[in-house]
Amino acid sequence: MKGVIIRVRGIVQGVGFRPWVWQLARTLKLRGSVCNDAQGVLIEIWGEFERLEQFVSQLEQGAPPLSQIESVESSRLEEEENIPVDFIIAASRGGDVRTGVASDTASCSECLSEIFDPHDRRYAYPFTNCTHCGPRFSIVRGVPYDRINTSMASFPMCPSCQAEYEDPSNRRFHAQPNACPDCGPSVWLEDARGKPLDVGREQVLHKAAELIREGRILAIKGIGGIHLACDATSETAVAELRRRKKRYHKAFALMARDLEMISRYARVDPTAAASLSDPAAPIVIMSGQGEMLASGVNPGQNSYGFMLPYTPLHHLLMALLDDPIVLTSGNLSDEPQCVSNAEARDRLGGIADFLLLHDRDIVTRLDDSVVRPSAGRPRILRRARGYAPQPISLPPGFSGSRKVLAMGAELKNTLCLLGERRAVLSQHLGDLENASVFREYQRMLEHYQRLYDFEPDLIVVDKHPDYLSAQLGRRLAEERGLPLIEAQHHHAHMAACMAEHQLPADTEPVLGLILDGLGYGEDGTIWGGEFLLGDYREYRRLASFSPVPMPGGAMAIREPWRNSFAHLAAALGWEQVESVYSDLELVQFLKTRPLANLRKMLDKGINSPPASSAGRLFDAVAVALNLCRECATFEGQAAMELEALAETAESGTEHYSLDLNNCQLEWTALWEGILSDLAKGTDAATIAARFHHSLAHGLVKIAVGLCHQHNVSTLVLGGGVFQNRLLLESMVKKLKAQDLQILIPERVPANDGGISLGQGVIGLRS
């Protein structure tokens, strides 16, 4: 007999990995033990040499679907005495934390069969789960992943559940959230004042469905947070939810019973169907078609964001409804989502008519993830429930013991912990300019470091001096005596995409085309339309959008008309615009604004920072087409409405001219073309489409030219503007004829949600 000790690292706890090892070992008649510890799974195993070889080769091939193996290391066991007579699953051990935590996963088919089977003991039980599905990260307080370290610790198992839990052949073996109606969490309904409704346990969800059909607004506690729900076909209910939540324009997320229900309202292509059915169960953005929902669901948009039920509670509720529901985050606009019952009563009592709550605590707040199929692939726009905190393997050459903490950006913030050949990218945390979001950011920073026993050797922040994440990172570095690196925002966008696509640490330089709203540039100005040549260590700015002042600074983001005036003044001169196009409705509108003050600000450079921002260009064009003029109530609103308008245009290949002058993309010809079309009475949708195709044509032409000029074979596209499907697909179509490798974010958001990963790999190569 030979003995081997095997160390398996990765997502291998809480996903049925030990039962799989146990079954494999017993099938091969091997002896020994398997256990969880702080580093992952540890196997000590004895047997004939050939059978041990079989065991090792099959270990990864047949691993449970939710597992994610990062490494398997083995060494010989010298001890030949006290060899076990059988193979057992041993008690968990402690130690230095090096393992991962599984993400929350949508209900599996076996559990769904049980909750809809009247003869099953878990019939209609909203908290049914097993090792293949259910809550994980949202309930974990520490590792190893054992029940005592989760919010299920307060629910002792009944004899039946305990028997399942202890049976290695049962799919609930060591399923930490395992429960049933006799011993697990319970659900109830209460009114907005906190008074429980007199409804039997079996009728709670029936009553909730009845209230939704009546047009009431419900708060519903799920896995990672509490949502607000109403009938998505009711104009009155949706409008009232918007009024109470103070979310006036941003589209609401939707939940439907199944793919068939979604297809009544949206175009479900194979990519979208696969994303909807994925165990992560994200919101998937699809073009609308067929039946109409309430107009207030998606104002200014042609698409819907649907998700399928991902918990037994949602499945049971949706089975009682014939139409989709709005299922949006339980909060006032821009605040963090409520997670506790006390929070819900305090903060949602003025929004929801009734609250559907339960008594299983949510430890970690998780928003719903968002995916948008684009250019043939599903692309994550918001990485949260179902994806976080799954680790991202670092590319070749990033091995080593150095640990890096990357603090992320200001908007759509995420954190990233890097080391041990992997990056742990946090869930979407939100916009840090909101005080309550910043408090949650700090809490998550502590939670991640504690959960992963993570002590960084280096901290990386954004170069922007005013970002709260950067200020906190600088303070932490000073307090802990750690080195600090400031990563340029757009270089981080580029590096994140490079890392996702596994470009090695010593990669040849690539060309990055980075388009976003804004980022702090090396020269102290605002960047946002950049052509960068570089690798993980360094970069050089080859070209950019021509900088245009932002009159009023941040006010220009909230009031898009300011950008339209600034662009026209910079490209053509306001006097010429006013003289030649005085009859245009756009000009008449702008003349109602306080232009005298703005002109003074621009002339004297008062609070009007120049910005080479792609986002502000989209704002300016949207205003010209009478979209989102007065006030943008959420980031990217004008650009999203402009894209939606362009999608309604008839197909055509005409485009406006773009000029590259002294390495800057100039907008004079573009604005002359737009104003000329407006003067001719060309419909707004056609102009919007021409703008998109013109920009795509010009960007591709410049990018390809720079690649050839600098002998570069890889083009990286990054930044939040590439969430625009029309622009991205137009560019990809034009780039197919080029002999270039095109890298586009997919598993990591193109927006600022991916910045922390880019910061981290820049830090590792410093």
Secondary structure as the mmCIF struct_conf table of DSSP 4:
data_model
#
loop_
_struct_conf.conf_type_id
_struct_conf.id
_struct_conf.beg_label_comp_id
_struct_conf.beg_label_asym_id
_struct_conf.beg_label_seq_id
_struct_conf.end_label_comp_id
_struct_conf.end_label_asym_id
_struct_conf.end_label_seq_id
STRN STRN1 LYS A 2 ILE A 11
BEND BEND1 GLN A 13 GLY A 16
HELX_RH_AL_P HELX_RH_AL_P1 PHE A 17 THR A 27
TURN_TY1_P TURN_TY1_P1 LEU A 28 LYS A 29
STRN STRN2 ARG A 31 ASP A 37
TURN_TY1_P TURN_TY1_P2 ALA A 38 GLN A 39
STRN STRN3 GLY A 40 GLY A 47
HELX_RH_AL_P HELX_RH_AL_P2 PHE A 49 GLN A 61
TURN_TY1_P TURN_TY1_P3 GLY A 62 GLY A 62
TURN_TY1_P TURN_TY1_P4 PRO A 65 LEU A 66
STRN STRN4 GLN A 68 LEU A 77
BEND BEND2 GLU A 81 ASN A 82
BEND BEND3 VAL A 85 ASP A 86
STRN STRN5 PHE A 87 ILE A 89
HELX_LH_PP_P HELX_LH_PP_P1 ALA A 90 SER A 92
BEND BEND4 ASP A 96 ASP A 96
HELX_LH_PP_P HELX_LH_PP_P2 ALA A 102 ASP A 104
STRN STRN6 THR A 105 THR A 105
HELX_LH_PP_P HELX_LH_PP_P3 ALA A 106 CYS A 108
HELX_RH_AL_P HELX_RH_AL_P3 SER A 109 ILE A 115
TURN_TY1_P TURN_TY1_P5 PHE A 116 PHE A 116
TURN_TY1_P TURN_TY1_P6 PRO A 118 HIS A 119
BEND BEND5 ASP A 120 ASP A 120
TURN_TY1_P TURN_TY1_P7 ARG A 121 ALA A 124
TURN_TY1_P TURN_TY1_P8 PRO A 126 PHE A 127
STRN STRN7 CYS A 130 CYS A 130
TURN_TY1_P TURN_TY1_P9 THR A 131 HIS A 132
STRN STRN8 CYS A 133 GLY A 134
BEND BEND6 ARG A 136 ARG A 136
HELX_RH_3T_P HELX_RH_3T_P1 PHE A 137 ILE A 139
STRN STRN9 VAL A 140 VAL A 140
BEND BEND7 GLY A 142 PRO A 144
HELX_RH_3T_P HELX_RH_3T_P2 ARG A 147 ASN A 149
STRN STRN10 THR A 150 THR A 150
TURN_TY1_P TURN_TY1_P10 SER A 151 SER A 154
BEND BEND8 PHE A 155 PHE A 155
HELX_LH_PP_P HELX_LH_PP_P4 PRO A 156 CYS A 158
HELX_RH_AL_P HELX_RH_AL_P4 PRO A 159 GLU A 166
TURN_TY1_P TURN_TY1_P11 PRO A 168 SER A 169
BEND BEND9 ASN A 170 ASN A 170
TURN_TY1_P TURN_TY1_P12 ARG A 171 HIS A 174
TURN_TY1_P TURN_TY1_P13 GLN A 176 PRO A 177
TURN_TY1_P TURN_TY1_P14 PRO A 181 CYS A 183
BEND BEND10 GLY A 184 GLY A 184
STRN STRN11 VAL A 187 ASP A 191
TURN_TY1_P TURN_TY1_P15 ALA A 192 ARG A 193
BEND BEND11 GLY A 194 GLY A 194
HELX_LH_PP_P HELX_LH_PP_P5 LYS A 195 LYS A 195
STRN STRN12 PRO A 196 PRO A 196
HELX_LH_PP_P HELX_LH_PP_P6 LEU A 197 LEU A 197
HELX_RH_3T_P HELX_RH_3T_P3 ARG A 201 GLN A 203
HELX_RH_AL_P HELX_RH_AL_P5 VAL A 204 ARG A 213
TURN_TY1_P TURN_TY1_P16 GLU A 214 GLY A 215
STRN STRN13 LEU A 218 LYS A 221
BEND BEND12 ILE A 223 GLY A 225
STRN STRN14 ILE A 226 ASP A 231
TURN_TY1_P TURN_TY1_P17 ALA A 232 THR A 233
HELX_RH_AL_P HELX_RH_AL_P6 GLU A 235 LYS A 245
TURN_TY1_P TURN_TY1_P18 LYS A 246 LYS A 246
BEND BEND13 HIS A 249 LYS A 250
HELX_LH_PP_P HELX_LH_PP_P7 ALA A 251 PHE A 252
STRN STRN15 ALA A 253 MET A 255
BEND BEND14 ARG A 257 ASP A 258
HELX_RH_AL_P HELX_RH_AL_P7 LEU A 259 ILE A 262
TURN_TY1_P TURN_TY1_P19 SER A 263 TYR A 265
STRN STRN16 ALA A 266 ALA A 266
HELX_RH_AL_P HELX_RH_AL_P8 PRO A 270 LEU A 276
TURN_TY1_P TURN_TY1_P20 SER A 277 SER A 277
BEND BEND15 ASP A 278 ASP A 278
TURN_TY1_P TURN_TY1_P21 PRO A 279 ALA A 280
STRN STRN17 ILE A 283 SER A 287
STRN STRN18 GLY A 288 GLY A 288
BEND BEND16 GLY A 290 GLU A 291
HELX_RH_3T_P HELX_RH_3T_P4 SER A 295 VAL A 297
BEND BEND17 ASN A 298 ASN A 298
TURN_TY1_P TURN_TY1_P22 PRO A 299 GLY A 300
BEND BEND18 ASN A 302 ASN A 302
STRN STRN19 SER A 303 MET A 307
BEND BEND19 THR A 311 THR A 311
HELX_RH_AL_P HELX_RH_AL_P9 PRO A 312 MET A 318
TURN_TY1_P TURN_TY1_P23 ALA A 319 LEU A 320
BEND BEND20 ASP A 322 ASP A 323
STRN STRN20 ILE A 325 SER A 329
BEND BEND21 GLY A 330 LEU A 332
TURN_TY1_P TURN_TY1_P24 SER A 333 ASP A 334
BEND BEND22 GLU A 335 GLU A 335
HELX_LH_PP_P HELX_LH_PP_P8 PRO A 336 CYS A 338
BEND BEND23 SER A 340 SER A 340
HELX_RH_AL_P HELX_RH_AL_P10 ASN A 341 ARG A 347
BEND BEND24 LEU A 348 LEU A 348
TURN_TY1_P TURN_TY1_P25 GLY A 349 ILE A 351
BEND BEND25 ASP A 353 ASP A 353
STRN STRN21 PHE A 354 HIS A 358
BEND BEND26 ASP A 359 ARG A 360
BEND BEND27 THR A 364 THR A 364
HELX_LH_PP_P HELX_LH_PP_P9 ASP A 367 ASP A 367
STRN STRN22 ASP A 368 ASP A 368
HELX_LH_PP_P HELX_LH_PP_P10 SER A 369 SER A 369
STRN STRN23 VAL A 370 SER A 374
TURN_TY1_P TURN_TY1_P26 ALA A 375 GLY A 376
STRN STRN24 ARG A 377 ARG A 382
STRN STRN25 ARG A 385 ARG A 385
TURN_TY1_P TURN_TY1_P27 GLY A 386 PRO A 389
STRN STRN26 ILE A 392 SER A 393
HELX_LH_PP_P HELX_LH_PP_P11 LEU A 394 PRO A 395
TURN_TY1_P TURN_TY1_P28 PRO A 396 GLY A 397
BEND BEND28 GLY A 400 SER A 401
STRN STRN27 VAL A 404 ALA A 406
BEND BEND29 GLU A 410 LYS A 412
STRN STRN28 ASN A 413 ASN A 413
STRN STRN29 CYS A 416 GLY A 419
TURN_TY1_P TURN_TY1_P29 GLU A 420 ARG A 421
STRN STRN30 ARG A 422 LEU A 425
HELX_LH_PP_P HELX_LH_PP_P12 SER A 426 HIS A 428
STRN STRN31 GLY A 430 GLY A 430
TURN_TY1_P TURN_TY1_P30 LEU A 432 GLU A 433
BEND BEND30 ASN A 434 ASN A 434
HELX_RH_AL_P HELX_RH_AL_P11 ALA A 435 LEU A 451
TURN_TY1_P TURN_TY1_P31 TYR A 452 ASP A 453
BEND BEND31 ASP A 457 ASP A 457
STRN STRN32 LEU A 458 ASP A 462
BEND BEND32 LYS A 463 LYS A 463
TURN_TY1_P TURN_TY1_P32 PRO A 465 ASP A 466
HELX_RH_AL_P HELX_RH_AL_P12 LEU A 468 ARG A 480
TURN_TY1_P TURN_TY1_P33 GLY A 481 GLY A 481
STRN STRN33 LEU A 484 ALA A 487
HELX_RH_AL_P HELX_RH_AL_P13 HIS A 489 GLU A 500
TURN_TY1_P TURN_TY1_P34 HIS A 501 GLN A 502
TURN_TY1_P TURN_TY1_P35 ALA A 505 ASP A 506
HELX_LH_PP_P HELX_LH_PP_P13 THR A 507 PRO A 509
STRN STRN34 VAL A 510 TYR A 520
TURN_TY1_P TURN_TY1_P36 GLU A 522 ASP A 523
BEND BEND33 GLY A 524 THR A 525
STRN STRN35 ILE A 526 GLY A 534
BEND BEND34 TYR A 536 ARG A 537
STRN STRN36 TYR A 539 PHE A 545
HELX_LH_PP_P HELX_LH_PP_P14 SER A 546 PRO A 547
STRN STRN37 VAL A 548 PRO A 549
TURN_TY1_P TURN_TY1_P37 PRO A 551 ALA A 554
HELX_RH_AL_P HELX_RH_AL_P14 MET A 555 ARG A 558
TURN_TY1_P TURN_TY1_P38 PRO A 560 PRO A 560
HELX_RH_AL_P HELX_RH_AL_P15 TRP A 561 ALA A 571
TURN_TY1_P TURN_TY1_P39 LEU A 572 LEU A 572
HELX_RH_AL_P HELX_RH_AL_P16 TRP A 574 VAL A 580
BEND BEND35 TYR A 581 TYR A 581
TURN_TY1_P TURN_TY1_P40 SER A 582 ASP A 583
BEND BEND36 LEU A 584 LEU A 584
HELX_RH_AL_P HELX_RH_AL_P17 GLU A 585 LEU A 590
TURN_TY1_P TURN_TY1_P41 LYS A 591 THR A 592
BEND BEND37 ARG A 593 ARG A 593
HELX_RH_AL_P HELX_RH_AL_P18 LEU A 595 LYS A 604
TURN_TY1_P TURN_TY1_P42 GLY A 605 GLY A 605
BEND BEND38 ILE A 606 ASN A 607
STRN STRN38 PRO A 610 SER A 613
HELX_RH_AL_P HELX_RH_AL_P19 ALA A 614 ALA A 624
TURN_TY1_P TURN_TY1_P43 LEU A 625 ASN A 626
BEND BEND39 LEU A 627 CYS A 628
BEND BEND40 GLU A 630 GLU A 630
BEND BEND41 THR A 633 PHE A 634
TURN_TY1_P TURN_TY1_P44 GLU A 635 GLY A 636
HELX_RH_AL_P HELX_RH_AL_P20 GLN A 637 GLU A 647
TURN_TY1_P TURN_TY1_P45 THR A 648 THR A 648
BEND BEND42 ALA A 649 ALA A 649
HELX_LH_PP_P HELX_LH_PP_P15 GLU A 650 SER A 651
STRN STRN39 ASP A 659 ASN A 661
TURN_TY1_P TURN_TY1_P46 ASN A 662 CYS A 663
STRN STRN40 GLN A 664 GLU A 666
HELX_RH_AL_P HELX_RH_AL_P21 THR A 668 LYS A 680
TURN_TY1_P TURN_TY1_P47 GLY A 681 GLY A 681
HELX_RH_AL_P HELX_RH_AL_P22 ALA A 684 GLN A 709
TURN_TY1_P TURN_TY1_P48 HIS A 710 ASN A 711
STRN STRN41 THR A 714 GLY A 718
BEND BEND43 GLY A 719 GLY A 719
HELX_RH_3T_P HELX_RH_3T_P5 GLY A 720 GLN A 723
HELX_RH_AL_P HELX_RH_AL_P23 ARG A 725 LEU A 735
TURN_TY1_P TURN_TY1_P49 LYS A 736 ALA A 737
BEND BEND44 GLN A 738 ASP A 739
STRN STRN42 GLN A 741 LEU A 743
BEND BEND45 GLU A 746 VAL A 748
BEND BEND46 ALA A 750 ASN A 751
HELX_RH_3T_P HELX_RH_3T_P6 ASP A 752 GLY A 754
HELX_RH_AL_P HELX_RH_AL_P24 ILE A 755 LEU A 764
TURN_TY1_P TURN_TY1_P50 ARG A 765 ARG A 765
#
